[in-house]
Amino acid sequence: MLENAFKSFYETQIVANLTNLGVFGVISLVLDITIVLFLIYKAFGLLKGTRAWQLLKGIALLIVLTFLSGYFKLTILNYILTSVMSYGVIMLIIIFQPELRRALEQLGTTNKWSRLLGLDKDINAKKKENVYKIAIAAVELAKQKKGALIVIERDIKIQDIISTGIIMNSEISPQLLVNIFEPNTPLHDGAVVISDNKIAAASCMLPLADDKDIARELGTRHRAAIGISKESDAMVVVISEETGRMSIAKDGTLIADVREDVLKKILIKNLINEPINPASKLKKAEDFKEAQEKNNK
C-alpha cells in the first residue's frame, strides 16, 4: 500500500511534470523542491531535542520495515505494518499534539521578523536590563526563603495564563517582585507572568506537569514550572519555600539549585534575540545542557 502510494505520486507528480517542462516549469519545479526541502529542514529543527525526536526515528524505522517486508514478500508482516501505517496520520496528530501546537503558534509570532529586519536592538537592551532585575529579585527571595514562580513569556503568547491572574501591567523592579511574593499577601499565591518587558499579571494559575518520571520531592511550584514550559516556550524561575533554592525550567526540563551567575547566563542566552543563524537554536540547547551539567558539579 505504501509502496503503491509512492509509485503513484512519482508517476503523476514527478514524471508527468518532467515530460512537459518549459522555462516557467523548470523555475516552478525548482521553487517547489526548495520550499519542500526548507519545510522538512524546519520541521526537523523544531522536533530535534524534543521528546518527539526519538519517536520520529521509530516511525522512520517503521516505514523502512514496511517497504522491506513488501519487497521481500513477507505477506503477514507487511499486512500488519501496512494496517498500522493506514492510521499513521491520526496517530501522528495525537502523539505530536504538543509539538504541532507549539510550531503553529510560532508561525504567528513577529519576533523572528523583527530579528531579520534588525528592529530588536532596543528591545534586547531592555530585556537584558530586566534579566538582571529578575536575578536580583530571585536571589533576595532565595535568601528570605520565600516561594516564588516567575514566568517569562517568549515567542508563544500565554494570554490564557495571564487572564487567570490579577492584571498589573507594571514596570519590572526587584522590589516589586519581592513584595508580590511576600507571604500572606493577596498576590503571593500563584505565578507572576512577565510579558513584553512588563509584569503583566500576578497570582496566575499554571498547568501542572503530571509526568511519572518527575522526582517525587519536587513540589507544586516546580511541577507548575515544568508544566508551563512544556506547553509553551516560556522560561520559568522557581524559588523553593522550603530550601530557598533557585531553579529554572525550559522546554519541560528543570535545572535545580542554580547559582546566580548560571541563572543570568541561561536567561540572557535564551531571552536575548540574536541574528538569525541556522545553528543558533541548537547552540542554545547545548548551552542549556552545558549550564545544567556545570551547575550540578
N, C-alpha and C positions, 0 to 999 in steps of 0.2 A: 504493500500500500504506500509506504513512504517512498520506496524506490520509484513507483509509478508517478507519484506526485512530482518528484524532482525531474523525471523524464518529461512529463507533460509541460512543466514550467520551462525546461530547456528548449523544447521544440517550439512552443508557442510564443515565448517571450524573447529568447536569445536568437535561435536560428532564423525565425521568421523576420526579425528586425534586421539582422545582419545581411540578409539577401536583398533588402530594399533600401540600403543606406545611401542617402545623398550627403551633401556637405552639412546641412542642418541636422540630418540624422546622426552623423558622427559626433557633432557637438552635443546633441541631446543625450546620446549614449554615454559619452564621457562624463557629462554633468550628472547623469543618473547614477552611474557607478560611483562617482566621487561622493555624492550625497549619502548613498547606501553605506559606503565604507566609513564615512565620517560618523554616521549614526551608530554603526556597530562599535566603532572605537569609543564613542562617548558612553555607550551602554556598558561596555567592559570597564570603563573608567569609573562609572557610578557603582558597579557591583563589586569591583575588586576591593578587598579589605573588609567587605561586609559578610554577614552570616550567609548570604545567598551565594557567595562565590564558590564555596565547596559544593553546594547543591547544584550549581550550574555545571560544574565539572562532572558531577554524577549524571546529569541529564545528557551531556555531550557523550559520555560513555554509553548511555542507553541508546542513543541514536546510532552510534557506531555498531553496537551489538545487533541492533535491528537490521542494519544494512548487511552485516556479515552473515547473519542467520538466513536472510533471504538469498544471498549469493551462494552459500553452501547447501541450500535446500534443507535446512533444519526446520521442517514444517511446523512442528508443535511449538518450538521455541519462538519462531517467527510470528506465529499466530498470537501467542501471549504478548510478546513485545509490541506488535502492531496494535493490539487491542488497547494496551496501556497508552501508546502514542496517540491514539484517536482522541483521548480525553486530555491530551497534554496541555492544550491551551488553557482549559479551565483550571487544571492543576497548577499551571504556572501563575495564573492570576491570583489564585488563593495563596499559594506559597510565598510569592514575591510581593504580596499586597503592601507591606510597609515600604519596601524599596521603590515600587512603582509609584506609590503616592508621593514619596519624597521627590522622585525625579520629575513628576508632573508639576509639583509645587514649585520646584526650582526653575521650571520653564517660564513661570510667570513673574520671576523676580527681575529687578532692574539693576542689581548690584554689578552683575557681570558686564553689562553695557557701560556703566559708569567707569569701571576699571579700564575697559577698552578705549574709551574716549579721554581718559585721564582727568576725570572730573571729581576724583575722590581724595585728592591730597589733603584738603582742609578737613574732610571727614575723618581721614586717618589720624591726623594730628589730634583731633578731638577724642577719638577712640582711645588713642594711646594715653592721653591725659586721664580718661575715665578708668582705664585699666589700673593705673596707679592708685586712683581713689578707691576702687573696689578692693585692691590688695591691702591698702591701709585699713579699710573697714574690716576686712576679713581677719587680719592679724589682731586687731583690737577685740573683735568678737571672740576670737580663739582664746585670747588672754583671759577674758572675763567668763569663758565657758558659756557663752550664750548661743543657743541653737539658731542656725540661720540657713536659708535657702535663697540663693541669688541666681536667677535665670537670665542669661544674656542672649537675647534674640539675635540671629544672624540672617541668612538669606530667606529662610522659610518663616513666614509670619505666623505668630501664635496668638492671634486676636481672640480665639476661643478660650485660651487660658487667661488672657488679660481680663476678659469680660467676667470671669468668676471672682475677681478681687475688687478692691477699692481703687478706683481710678485716681491717680495722683498727678501725672504729667509734670514731674518736678525735676529740677536740675540735680545731677548726681553729686553727692558730697559724702565723705566718710562719716561725718557727724549724723547726717540724716539716716544713713543706712544702719548705723549702730543703734540709734534711737528707735527705729522701726522694730528691731528685734529685741527690745527691752521686754523682759518677762512681765506678764500680767498687764500688758497694754493692748488696746483694741486691734493692732495690726501685726502683732508678733507671730501669730499663728499663720501658717501657710508660707508662700514664696513671694519674693519681690521679683518683678519682671522688668528688665531694662530693655527698652526698645528705642531705636533712633536717638541714641545718646541721652536718653532721659529715663527716669524712674517712671515707667508707665503705670504700674499698679502694685499694690501690696496685698497681702493676705490672699494670694491666688491659690487655687486648688490644682494640684498636679496629678497626672495618672501614675499609678504605682506599677513598677515592674514586678511581674509575677514569675520570673524565671526560677526554676528549681535549683539552678546551679549558682545562684547568688548566695553568698555567705550568710549564714543564719544570724551572725552577730550584727549585721547591718540593720539599722533601724528604719523607721518610716521615711525620714528625710532622705536617706541615701537611696532607698528604693524609688522614691519620687524623683530624685535627680536622674537616676538611670532610666526611669520610665519616660520622662520628657525628652531626654537626649536620644532615646530610641525613636520616638515619634516625630522628632524634628531635628534640625542641625544645631540646636541651641547648645551653648556651653553652660554648665551649672556649677556654681561654687557652693559647697556644703560645709557647714561648721557643726561639729558634734557637740551637743549639750553635755554629754557625759564625760568626754575626754578633752574637749576643746581642740580637737584635731581638724585641720582643713583638708578637704578632698575636692576633687574636680571630676565632673562627668562629661563625656563626649561620645556620641555615637554608640551609646549603650555600654561604654567602658568606664570604669571608675578607677581613678588613681587616688588611693587613700593616703592620708597623713603626708601631705605635700608641704614643703618648706615655702617660705615667702618668695624666694628667688625663682623656684620652679613654677609656682603659681603665675607669677608675672610673665615668665618665658612662654608658658603654654598659652596664656590668654593673648599675648601680643602676636604670637605666630599664627594663631587661628582667627583672630578678630581683625587684624590689620590687613586690608586688601593690598595685595602685591600685583605687579604687572602680570598679565596672563602668560602662563608658561605650562606646557603640557605636563611637565614633571612636578609642578608646584603642589598639586593635590597629594601626590604620592609622597613628596618630601615632607609635607605637613604631617601626614600619617606616621611616617618614620620618626619624625621629631617627637611626636606624641608618645610613641612607644619607647623611644630613647629616654625621654624625660621620666617615663614610668619606671624604667629599669634603674636609672640613676637615683631616683627618689627612694627606691627600695633598698639601695645599698646602705 
